[in-house]
């Protein structure tokens, strides 16, 4: 058995470098565990590569956990762990646990397949090179010992890949969480899976424009959410609330121009039949109650004349049975063959759609129709990059999560090809080669606490992707200029692109994930106030927008609740969250404010 285990683990040996001890934990279908320890030597670049061969796994193994000896720490030691959803925790607790991701999770938070730890013996970033949708990440404190380890599901409907993890050992100036992010960024760029914004804008003027202006989303109409009718029909469909007609969007454009907002991208949410989440995957006809197609085309031409970009919001991952294109072949299927649903929205019971089937049925012809309306900019397609790509058991279109991710990426690429750019809801980086903008990277968590294990939130995603993908960092930083100074400053610390949402609050259950402060335009006074908040964010962003084209090279805590964010052009932002003034390089930063140093 021991000889077999050594053949499972491929070891890259370099003379003179100390071997790491790697503990493999096998969990069998009958729930018993077996643990084995093997030696792995770093290569010449200080990378420990672990490969677990699927073909050589013992019979009956369901899960494999991988734990090198350098991925452990004791309570009271200096250092921390970092997870891909941005949480940093120091070694404070005797006992505790935090787990993210996993093949059974829809809304996972393994946005990037990385994790890291800094302790007195080593600093590393682990990069999960294969099986990225088939593992969960466990951080544990048990009787005063901390561990961070990925656990892979190797039984059931999973891709036939070996497990490959690269542990990059970091030293000197790279031995911190910013160094972890830089190592992963370099890994991504060297593999050419993504390109910097500064390179892409040469052939993508829509991205260049968006990087220099705020995003303004306008929810125009919606049915009750959640719906009182699970499976809607034309006879039982609840009425749609009309909030912002196409004519009123024209008034918004006029108001922006009056206050001096020279550049902005507008995204129309609910322009489609029966509004936001009305009848996906049906899009057309353009919603008549908002003014119909003729008025939408007129609005788009007006926006272009005024120098603004305007795009639409669509959805290719969720569907409702009321759609005129509905087919029960479309949804993701569970193992028992039933269609998968996990939510109820405006269209009723929402079914997760199989990405392969959606692409085959609706792309690129549907997005061509959307483009033909005149939309141009970073088109928004909902949900895709905030969810774990689904596993579909339908025998007519079976998909592993890896295959679903590929189909999702093709959907994003089609939008980009026909409208000039593409954005989506979250920061899952399997789409980093096509995604231009993420509506929010972190779903909640602005306070820095999701679990007792956490100390604070750090911009680990931005340290990797600033200068590659535009983003608004938090759900809570939507409409930031209308909110408190702490929220406004967090947007700047994480170098977010200002994002506004008119009618962000719409749910009848009052679950408002973008916060309680909303922008509205029902009256001229509300419209005037909304335009003023956009102008405030626009003016502030004018001085910072060039940083969207730079890599974020460093983020660190200078003093308790004082943080420094540094960029590849030498600029740095100091954010002060204390109750007193903070002085940096002779300049004073007021409480809950920031200062840019060139």
ZIUR-V446162 format. One record per residue. N is the residue number from 1. SS is DSSP state (H for helix, E for strand, L for the rest). Layout:
# ZIUR-V446162
n;ss
N;SS
N;SS
This chain:
# ZIUR-V446162
n;ss
1;L
2;H
3;H
4;H
5;H
6;H
7;H
8;H
9;E
10;L
11;L
12;L
13;L
14;L
15;L
16;L
17;L
18;L
19;E
20;E
21;E
22;E
23;E
24;E
25;E
26;E
27;E
28;E
29;L
30;L
31;L
32;L
33;E
34;E
35;E
36;E
37;E
38;E
39;E
40;E
41;E
42;L
43;L
44;L
45;L
46;L
47;E
48;E
49;E
50;E
51;E
52;E
53;L
54;H
55;H
56;H
57;L
58;L
59;L
60;L
61;E
62;E
63;E
64;E
65;E
66;E
67;E
68;E
69;H
70;H
71;H
72;E
73;E
74;E
75;L
76;L
77;L
78;L
79;L
80;E
81;E
82;E
83;E
84;L
85;L
86;L
87;E
88;E
89;E
90;L
91;L
92;L
93;L
94;L
95;L
96;E
97;E
98;E
99;E
100;E
101;E
102;L
103;L
104;L
105;L
106;L
107;L
108;L
109;L
110;L
111;L
112;L
113;L
114;E
115;E
116;E
117;E
118;E
119;L
120;L
121;L
122;L
123;E
124;E
125;E
126;E
127;E
128;E
129;L
130;L
131;L
132;L
133;L
134;L
135;E
136;E
137;E
138;E
139;E
140;E
141;E
142;E
143;L
144;L
145;E
146;E
147;E
148;E
149;E
150;E
151;E
152;E
153;E
154;L
155;L
156;L
157;L
158;L
159;L
160;L
161;L
162;L
163;E
164;E
165;E
166;E
167;E
168;E
169;E
170;L
171;L
172;H
173;H
174;H
175;L
176;L
177;H
178;H
179;H
180;H
181;H
182;H
183;H
184;H
185;H
186;H
187;H
188;H
189;H
190;H
191;L
192;L
193;L
194;L
195;L
196;L
197;H
198;H
199;H
200;H
201;L
202;L
203;L
204;L
205;H
206;H
207;H
208;H
209;H
210;H
211;L
212;L
213;L
214;E
215;E
216;E
217;E
218;E
219;E
220;L
221;E
222;E
223;L
224;L
225;L
226;L
227;L
228;L
229;L
230;L
231;E
232;L
233;L
234;L
235;L
236;L
237;L
238;L
239;L
240;L
241;E
242;E
243;L
244;L
245;L
246;H
247;H
248;H
249;H
250;H
251;H
252;H
253;H
254;H
255;H
256;H
257;H
258;H
259;H
260;L
261;L
262;L
263;L
264;E
265;E
266;E
267;E
268;E
269;E
270;L
271;L
272;L
273;L
274;L
275;L
276;E
277;L
278;L
279;L
280;L
281;L
282;L
283;L
284;L
285;L
286;L
287;L
288;H
289;H
290;H
291;L
292;H
293;H
294;H
295;H
296;H
297;H
298;H
299;H
300;H
301;H
302;H
303;H
304;H
305;H
306;L
307;L
308;L
309;E
310;E
311;E
312;E
313;E
314;E
315;L
316;L
317;L
318;E
319;E
320;L
321;L
322;L
323;L
324;L
325;L
326;L
327;L
328;L
329;L
330;L
331;E
332;L
333;E
334;L
335;L
336;L
337;L
338;L
339;E
340;L
341;E
342;E
343;E
344;E
345;E
346;L
347;L
348;E
349;E
350;E
351;E
352;E
353;E
354;L
355;H
356;H
357;H
358;H
359;H
360;H
361;H
362;H
363;L
364;L
365;H
366;H
367;H
368;H
369;H
370;H
371;H
372;H
373;L
374;L
375;L
376;E
377;E
378;E
379;E
380;E
381;E
382;L
383;L
384;H
385;H
386;H
387;L
388;L
389;L
390;L
391;L
392;E
393;L
394;L
395;L
396;L
397;L
398;L
399;E
400;L
401;H
402;H
403;H
404;H
405;H
406;H
407;H
408;H
409;H
410;H
411;H
412;H
413;H
414;H
415;H
416;H
417;H
418;H
419;H
420;E
421;E
422;E
423;E
424;E
425;L
426;L
427;L
428;L
429;H
430;H
431;H
432;L
433;L
434;L
435;L
436;L
437;E
438;E
439;L
440;L
441;L
442;E
443;L
444;L
445;L
446;L
447;L
448;L
449;L
450;L
451;L
452;L
453;L
454;L
455;L
456;E
457;E
458;L
459;L
460;H
461;H
462;H
463;H
464;H
465;H
466;L
467;L
468;L
469;L
470;E
471;E
472;L
473;L
474;E
475;L
476;L
477;L
478;L
479;L
480;H
481;H
482;H
483;L
484;L
485;H
486;H
487;H
488;H
489;H
490;H
491;H
492;H
493;H
494;L
495;L
496;L
497;L
498;L
499;E
500;E
501;E
502;E
503;L
504;L
505;L
506;L
507;L
508;L
509;L
510;L
511;L
512;L
513;L
514;L
515;L
516;L
517;L
518;L
519;E
520;L
521;L
522;L
523;L
524;H
525;H
526;H
527;H
528;H
529;H
530;H
531;H
532;H
533;H
534;H
535;H
536;H
537;H
538;H
539;H
540;H
541;H
542;H
543;L
544;L
545;H
546;H
547;H
548;H
549;H
550;L
551;L
552;E
553;E
554;E
555;E
556;E
557;E
558;E
559;E
560;L
561;L
562;E
563;E
564;E
565;E
566;E
567;E
568;L
569;L
570;L
571;L
572;E
573;E
574;E
575;E
576;E
577;L
578;L
579;L
580;L
581;L
582;E
583;E
584;E
585;L
586;L
587;E
588;E
589;E
590;L
591;L
592;L
593;E
594;E
595;E
596;E
597;E
598;L
